[in-house]
Amino acid sequence: MELEHLELKRLGNNEAVSYTMEWLVIIALFPNLQKALAKSHTPFKVAVQQAVDATTKIDLTGITANRKEKHLERGSNYLRFRGIVESGMQSNEVAERSAAVKLVRTIRLHGWRMQSKPADKFSTSLTGLIGALKDPELVEAIALVGADKAYAALIASQVEFEKADALCIKARAENKKISPTKALKQVGVEFTKLVTAIEGLLLTSDDPQLEDMVKQLNVLTLAKRATVRGKATRLENAKKDMSAPKK
């Protein structure tokens, strides 16, 4: 009895992943044989999982939209805080007016229009401002101009943006961990080793379940081969129809 198998490089990425995963499912039905194939089966299984991870990318749409929303929210909170501080300069109270002047100078030092900068640069400027405003004298000044609630909202929105930004960075990093092409190339290497190991068992093993496992793998392979050929035929016919002269 011979083992049938397809060359993975002739399949599309998703087809190759699907085909190899189905091999794993079938082999798992025969625990004794899976154990006998452990040296080739285990790295093959790992490679297939890496390929699944590489071809199943994290959808960044919602994550980036949330980051943008948090960025806009802290921008609004910054403008609200800045507006309250600036209006304090018009106060009839000397202490409040003096406090407002100190705060305006500090804000200008870090960038009066920082909210108009790109998100990352806004973060840098705002982080610097928040650090400067920890000065006890400026903390008192914030309270004197009545901007303490607005400032607390600004800090909270900065924290929320940082969380959203961290999620975005993490998701992008996950998507770049391994390329589908590289992952599938490794699957191909391990698949060849597994096929060789099964063919070796066909020559040396007397396990009564081996024939059944190989039959199931062959049925899978023949079905997949028919599907691939069918797609190729339809594609070829479509090309002929497109190139045929119009009547």
C-alpha positions in Angstrom: 0.0 0.0 0.0 1.3 3.5 -0.9 0.7 6.8 0.8 -0.7 9.5 -1.3 0.1 13.2 -0.6 0.1 16.6 -2.3 3.0 19.0 -2.7 2.1 21.9 -0.4 3.8 24.4 -2.7 1.2 23.7 -5.3 -1.6 24.8 -2.9 -2.6 28.2 -1.8 -1.8 29.3 1.7 -5.2 28.6 3.1 -5.5 25.3 1.2 -2.1 24.2 2.5 -3.0 25.0 6.1 -6.4 23.3 5.8 -4.9 20.2 4.2 -2.2 19.8 6.8 -4.6 20.4 9.7 -6.8 17.6 8.3 -3.8 15.3 8.4 -3.3 16.1 12.1 -7.0 15.3 12.7 -6.7 11.9 11.0 -3.5 10.9 12.7 -4.9 11.9 16.1 -7.5 9.1 15.6 -4.7 6.6 15.9 -2.9 7.3 19.2 -0.5 4.4 19.0 0.7 5.4 15.5 0.8 9.0 16.5 3.2 8.0 19.3 5.3 5.9 16.9 5.5 9.0 14.6 6.3 11.4 17.5 9.7 12.5 16.3 8.2 13.8 13.0 4.6 14.4 14.1 5.4 16.8 17.0 7.5 19.3 15.0 5.0 19.0 12.1 2.1 19.9 14.5 4.1 22.8 15.9 4.8 24.1 12.4 1.1 23.8 11.4 0.0 25.8 14.4 2.6 28.5 13.6 1.2 28.6 10.1 -2.4 28.9 11.4 -1.3 31.8 13.6 0.6 33.5 10.8 -2.3 33.3 8.3 -4.9 34.3 10.9 -4.0 37.9 11.5 -5.5 40.1 14.2 -8.1 42.5 12.8 -6.7 45.9 13.7 -9.8 47.9 12.6 -11.5 48.0 15.9 -8.2 48.4 17.8 -7.0 51.4 15.8 -10.4 53.0 15.8 -10.5 52.8 19.6 -7.0 54.3 19.8 -8.1 57.2 17.5 -11.2 57.8 19.7 -9.1 57.9 22.9 -6.7 60.3 21.1 -9.5 62.7 20.2 -11.0 62.4 23.7 -7.8 63.5 25.4 -7.4 66.3 22.9 -10.9 67.6 23.9 -10.0 67.3 27.6 -6.8 69.1 27.0 -8.5 72.0 25.3 -11.1 72.2 28.1 -8.4 72.3 30.7 -6.4 74.9 28.8 -9.5 77.0 28.3 -10.2 77.1 32.0 -6.6 78.0 32.8 -6.6 80.7 30.1 -9.8 82.2 31.3 -8.3 82.5 34.8 -6.1 85.3 33.5 -9.2 87.5 33.2 -10.1 87.0 36.8 -10.6 89.9 39.2 -8.8 87.9 41.9 -5.1 88.6 42.0 -4.2 85.2 43.4 -6.3 83.4 40.7 -4.8 85.6 37.9 -1.3 84.9 39.2 -2.0 81.2 39.3 -3.3 81.3 35.8 -0.2 83.0 34.5 2.1 80.4 36.0 0.0 77.6 34.4 -0.1 79.2 31.0 3.7 79.6 31.0 4.1 76.0 31.9 1.7 74.8 29.2 3.4 77.0 26.6 6.7 75.5 27.6 5.5 72.1 26.6 3.4 73.2 23.6 0.3 75.3 23.6 -1.2 73.6 20.6 0.1 70.1 21.4 -3.4 68.6 20.7 -2.8 69.3 17.0 0.3 67.1 16.9 0.3 63.5 15.8 -0.8 61.1 18.5 2.7 60.0 19.5 4.1 63.5 19.7 1.0 64.7 21.6 1.7 61.9 24.1 5.3 63.0 24.6 4.3 66.7 25.1 1.3 65.8 27.4 3.4 63.4 29.5 6.0 66.2 30.0 3.3 68.7 31.0 1.7 66.3 33.4 5.1 65.7 35.0 5.7 69.4 35.4 2.2 70.0 36.9 3.1 67.7 39.8 5.0 70.6 41.3 3.1 71.5 44.5 2.9 75.2 43.6 1.3 74.3 40.3 -1.0 71.8 41.9 -2.2 74.6 44.1 -2.5 76.9 41.0 -4.8 74.4 39.3 -7.1 74.4 42.2 -7.1 78.2 42.4 -8.3 78.6 38.8 -10.9 75.9 39.3 -9.4 73.5 36.7 -8.9 70.5 39.1 -11.8 68.5 37.7 -10.8 69.2 34.1 -7.2 68.3 34.9 -8.3 65.0 36.5 -10.4 64.2 33.4 -7.3 65.0 31.2 -5.1 62.6 33.2 -7.7 59.9 33.0 -8.1 60.3 29.3 -4.3 60.1 28.9 -4.3 56.8 30.8 -7.0 55.4 28.6 -5.1 56.5 25.5 -2.0 54.8 26.7 -3.9 51.5 27.3 -5.4 51.7 23.7 -2.0 52.5 22.3 -0.4 49.5 24.1 -3.1 47.2 22.7 -2.4 48.5 19.2 1.3 48.1 19.5 0.9 44.5 20.9 -1.5 43.5 18.0 0.8 44.9 15.4 3.7 43.0 16.9 1.7 39.8 17.0 0.9 40.2 13.3 4.6 40.6 12.4 5.9 37.7 14.5 6.1 35.3 11.6 5.3 35.7 7.9 2.8 33.2 6.3 5.4 32.4 3.6 8.1 31.5 6.1 5.6 29.6 8.3 4.3 27.5 5.4 7.8 26.8 4.1 8.6 25.2 7.5 5.3 23.2 7.3 6.5 21.9 4.0 9.8 20.8 5.5 8.1 19.0 8.4 5.4 17.5 6.2 8.0 15.9 4.0 9.6 14.3 7.1 6.3 13.1 8.3 5.4 11.5 5.0 8.8 9.8 5.0 8.2 8.5 8.5 4.8 7.1 7.6 6.3 5.4 4.5 8.9 3.9 6.8 6.2 2.5 9.0 4.5 0.9 6.0 7.7 -1.1 5.4 8.4 -2.0 9.0 5.3 -1.9 11.2 2.8 -4.6 11.6 0.3 -2.4 13.4 -3.2 -3.4 12.1 -4.4 0.2 12.3 -1.7 1.5 10.0 -3.5 0.5 6.8 -6.7 2.2 8.0 -4.9 5.4 8.8 -3.2 5.5 5.4 -6.5 4.8 3.7 -8.1 7.8 5.4 -5.1 10.0 4.5 -5.3 8.9 0.9 -9.0 9.6 0.7 -8.4 13.1 2.0 -5.6 13.6 -0.5 -7.6 12.4 -3.5 -10.5 14.6 -2.5 -8.2 17.6 -2.1 -6.5 16.8 -5.4 -9.8 16.7 -7.2 -10.7 20.1 -5.7 -7.5 21.6 -6.8 -7.8 20.2 -10.3 -11.4 21.5 -10.5 -10.3 25.0 -9.6 -7.5 24.9 -12.1 -9.9 23.8 -14.8 -12.4 26.5 -14.0 -9.6 29.1 -14.0 -8.3 27.8 -17.4 -11.8 28.0 -18.9 -12.3 31.5 -17.6 -9.0 32.6 -19.2 -10.1 31.0 -22.5 -13.5 32.8 -22.3 -11.7 36.2 -21.7 -9.3 35.7 -24.6 -11.9 34.5 -27.0 -12.8 37.1 -29.7 -16.2 38.8 -29.2 -18.8 38.1 -31.7 
